[in-house]
């Protein structure tokens, strides 16, 4: 009941914040009301998704649609928007996706892309003033993170690895910018979050562990591109086009890092040099890797990404974050494999 009550409250707040993003035939001001609208949720972490957005590649590839980008602060907010049927595509972490595919949310969306594998672009940092030098030293401390995010998942994994539980610390639910403000006031002792906020925290903090280390220890986190199941069924051609421009974004990060950094810098309000440094901290897959059995898989054959999501759900259930983890088949069914791997390399 408590989970459902929180969900209802979140939905109410989320819908109010989103406003009326109806999106089938009527776009926002300045868009053609005669064109159908594709509604995309994005976040400000450095990624190929921001390269695509800044360069307007989707707009160029789909001239018969209005393209509506809406910024969100976390995956939990994007899940709320999907439940409220306010968006069609979303850039969201693997932990919120595992949660979204589990009860009580049971969100009908599918994973169609891997935006990045978390490396040093998500980490746990303690304020220098605390004197904390390792995760075990956080016992009794106030730690901020965005609940239901990949950082929340990684924080719980880091605590468990250090022999602590959530009850051994004081967890505070804060979005990245709010956690930075709390950090500067001295209201929190440590923060687990992602770029670009993470780089600001590092200036006056000590990094205790990064998601790259947790991935090595068997708790990897990812940023994923998901699509509403009903939208994918009705518009598979649009999903193909979206995946192609996302693959172009990843290739740009690899082959034209300066161009990618310039695009990302303008989206996150950083210098090109800072954006370039932040992009280097993530792990970006090639189209060939994306369409392999290790990740998305091939047409009709979901890849190992499904097992990664199942493992995340099992961990969330152990941590009492969700009632129980669904079977592997639920996550395999949630991998959008139509046309793979050819569509990624077309």
Secondary structure, 3 states (H helix, E strand, C coil): CHHHHHHHHHHHHHHHHHCCCCCCCCCCCCCCCCCEEEEEEECCCCCHHHHHHHHCHHHHHCCCEEEEEEECCCHHHHHHHHHCCCCCEEEEEHHHHHHHCCCCCCCCEEEEEEEEECCCCEEEEEEHHHCCCCHHHHCCCEEEECCCCHHHHHHHHHHHHCCCCHHHCEEEECCHHHHHHHHHHCCCCEEEEECCHHHHHHCCEEEEEEHHHHHHCCCCCEEEEEEEHHHHHHCHHHHHHHHHHHHHHHHHHHHCHHHHHHHHHHHHCCCHHHHHHHHHCCECCCHHHHCCCCCCEECCEECCHHHHHHHHHHHHHHCCCCCCCCCHHHHHHCECCCCCCHHHCC
